[in-house]
Amino acid sequence: LPAGPIPGILTNYTQDLLFSMERLSLSPYQIRRLNSSDSLNFKVDDATAKKITGMTLQQLLTSGRLFYSDYRDQAKLEITTQPRYSAAVDAYFYINQTSGNFLPLAIRTNQGGSVIYTPADSANDWMLAKIMYNVCDIWFAQWEHLPRAHEVVHLVYMAAIRTLSDSHPV
């Protein structure tokens, strides 16, 4: 981006709608809709869930409006040169019953006391949780990009150059 970041990112970076839309545009493979038969990976108390969404967590699950993203596997990563770690978070997202927007509901840190942050928390706490999520998402996106975009194409390329004739039109 020769002119710098897109202006909307700089003015809307605190908004939950932008945060959740980035999930669907940058790294959609990590988010999955929970079925009503799925078990919940962590609880958000009913009062908090209702305050944010107008529904309890169970109602969101039953109505097919609840989504889950899991980066807990990143807790097992070993960094040997400079041991610095981010929280290996998991999170719930939901579809708002009024607006139809895809929005974040809760982010669990899975570190120490495993704090669960929601939009009902202070603006700074919620921003910290979204930053922790972004760190995990960026790590995942980079490693996911390599096999999906490069390795698969490379396999096809290698098979082609090894099997097709030099005079083949492709």
C-alpha positions as CSV (number, residue, x, y, z in Angstrom):
1,L,0.0,0.0,0.0
2,P,2.1,2.9,-1.2
3,A,-0.2,5.5,0.3
4,G,-0.3,3.8,3.7
5,P,-3.1,1.9,5.4
6,I,-6.6,2.2,4.0
7,P,-8.2,5.3,5.6
8,G,-11.2,3.3,6.9
9,I,-8.9,1.0,9.0
10,L,-7.4,4.0,10.7
11,T,-10.8,5.5,11.7
12,N,-12.7,2.3,12.4
13,Y,-10.1,0.1,14.1
14,T,-11.9,0.0,17.4
15,Q,-15.3,-1.1,15.9
16,D,-16.4,-4.6,16.5
17,L,-17.9,-4.9,13.0
18,L,-14.6,-4.1,11.4
19,F,-12.9,-6.7,13.6
20,S,-15.3,-9.4,12.7
21,M,-15.4,-8.6,9.0
22,E,-11.6,-8.9,9.0
23,R,-12.1,-12.5,10.2
24,L,-14.3,-13.3,7.2
25,S,-12.1,-11.5,4.6
26,L,-8.5,-12.2,5.8
27,S,-8.7,-15.7,7.4
28,P,-12.2,-17.2,7.0
29,Y,-11.0,-20.8,7.3
30,Q,-10.6,-20.7,11.1
31,I,-14.3,-19.7,11.8
32,R,-17.0,-22.4,11.9
33,R,-20.7,-22.3,12.6
34,L,-21.6,-24.3,15.6
35,N,-24.5,-26.8,15.2
36,S,-27.1,-27.0,17.9
37,S,-25.8,-30.5,18.8
38,D,-22.2,-29.2,19.4
39,S,-21.0,-28.7,22.9
40,L,-19.8,-25.2,24.0
41,N,-16.1,-24.8,24.5
42,F,-16.4,-22.2,27.1
43,K,-19.3,-20.4,28.9
44,V,-20.4,-16.8,28.7
45,D,-22.8,-16.1,31.5
46,D,-26.4,-15.5,30.4
47,A,-26.6,-12.0,31.7
48,T,-23.5,-10.9,29.7
49,A,-24.6,-12.7,26.5
50,K,-28.1,-11.2,26.7
51,K,-26.7,-7.7,27.3
52,I,-24.5,-8.0,24.2
53,T,-26.7,-10.1,21.8
54,G,-30.2,-10.1,23.2
55,M,-30.0,-13.9,23.5
56,T,-28.3,-16.4,25.8
57,L,-25.4,-18.4,24.6
58,Q,-27.6,-21.5,24.4
59,Q,-30.2,-19.6,22.4
60,L,-27.5,-18.4,19.9
61,L,-26.3,-22.0,19.6
62,T,-29.8,-23.4,19.1
63,S,-30.8,-20.8,16.5
64,G,-27.6,-21.4,14.4
65,R,-26.2,-17.9,15.1
66,L,-23.1,-18.9,17.1
67,F,-19.7,-19.3,15.5
68,Y,-16.4,-20.5,17.0
69,S,-12.7,-19.9,16.3
70,D,-10.0,-21.8,18.0
71,Y,-6.3,-21.0,18.2
72,R,-5.5,-23.0,21.3
73,D,-3.1,-25.2,19.3
74,Q,-0.7,-22.2,19.2
75,A,0.0,-22.7,22.9
76,K,2.1,-25.7,21.9
77,L,4.4,-23.7,19.7
78,E,8.0,-23.6,20.9
79,I,10.1,-20.5,20.1
80,T,13.8,-21.2,20.9
81,T,15.6,-18.0,20.1
82,Q,13.6,-15.5,22.2
83,P,10.9,-17.1,24.2
84,R,8.0,-14.7,23.8
85,Y,4.5,-16.0,23.7
86,S,1.0,-14.6,22.9
87,A,-2.2,-16.0,24.4
88,A,-3.5,-18.9,22.3
89,V,-7.1,-17.6,22.2
90,D,-10.4,-19.0,21.2
91,A,-13.5,-17.0,20.5
92,Y,-17.2,-16.8,19.9
93,F,-18.8,-14.8,17.1
94,Y,-22.5,-14.4,16.4
95,I,-25.0,-13.1,13.9
96,N,-27.0,-10.2,15.4
97,Q,-30.7,-11.0,15.2
98,T,-31.7,-7.4,14.5
99,S,-29.0,-6.1,12.1
100,G,-27.8,-9.4,10.6
101,N,-24.2,-8.3,11.3
102,F,-21.5,-10.8,12.1
103,L,-20.0,-9.6,15.4
104,P,-17.6,-10.8,18.2
105,L,-19.1,-12.1,21.4
106,A,-16.2,-13.3,23.6
107,I,-12.5,-14.0,23.5
108,R,-10.9,-16.4,26.0
109,T,-7.2,-16.0,26.6
110,N,-6.3,-19.5,27.8
111,Q,-3.5,-18.1,29.8
112,G,-3.1,-18.1,33.6
113,G,-6.7,-17.7,34.9
114,S,-8.0,-17.9,31.3
115,V,-9.9,-14.6,31.3
116,I,-12.9,-14.3,29.0
117,Y,-13.3,-10.8,27.5
118,T,-16.5,-9.5,25.9
119,P,-17.6,-6.1,24.4
120,A,-19.2,-5.5,27.8
121,D,-15.7,-5.1,29.4
122,S,-13.8,-1.8,29.4
123,A,-12.8,-0.5,26.0
124,N,-9.1,-1.1,26.8
125,D,-9.6,-4.7,28.0
126,W,-11.7,-5.5,25.0
127,M,-9.1,-3.9,22.6
128,L,-6.4,-6.0,24.3
129,A,-8.4,-9.2,23.7
130,K,-8.9,-8.3,20.0
131,I,-5.2,-7.6,19.7
132,M,-4.4,-11.0,21.2
133,Y,-6.8,-12.6,18.7
134,N,-5.2,-10.7,15.8
135,V,-1.8,-12.0,16.8
136,C,-3.1,-15.6,16.7
137,D,-5.0,-14.9,13.4
138,I,-1.9,-13.4,11.7
139,W,0.2,-16.4,12.7
140,F,-2.4,-18.8,11.4
141,A,-3.0,-16.8,8.2
142,Q,0.7,-16.9,7.4
143,W,1.1,-20.6,7.9
144,E,-2.2,-21.3,6.1
145,H,-1.2,-19.1,3.2
146,L,1.9,-21.1,2.5
147,P,0.3,-24.5,1.7
148,R,-2.9,-23.1,0.2
149,A,-1.4,-20.6,-2.1
150,H,2.2,-21.9,-2.8
151,E,2.6,-25.5,-2.0
152,V,-0.5,-26.7,-3.9
153,V,0.5,-24.7,-6.9
154,H,4.1,-25.9,-6.7
155,L,2.9,-29.6,-6.6
156,V,1.0,-29.0,-9.9
157,Y,3.9,-27.2,-11.4
158,M,6.4,-30.0,-10.5
159,A,4.0,-32.7,-11.8
160,A,3.6,-30.8,-15.0
161,I,7.3,-30.3,-15.7
162,R,8.1,-33.9,-14.8
163,T,5.4,-35.5,-17.0
164,L,4.6,-33.2,-19.9
165,S,6.6,-33.1,-23.0
166,D,8.8,-30.1,-23.8
167,S,6.6,-29.5,-26.8
168,H,3.3,-29.7,-24.8
169,P,1.3,-26.4,-25.4
170,V,0.9,-25.8,-21.7
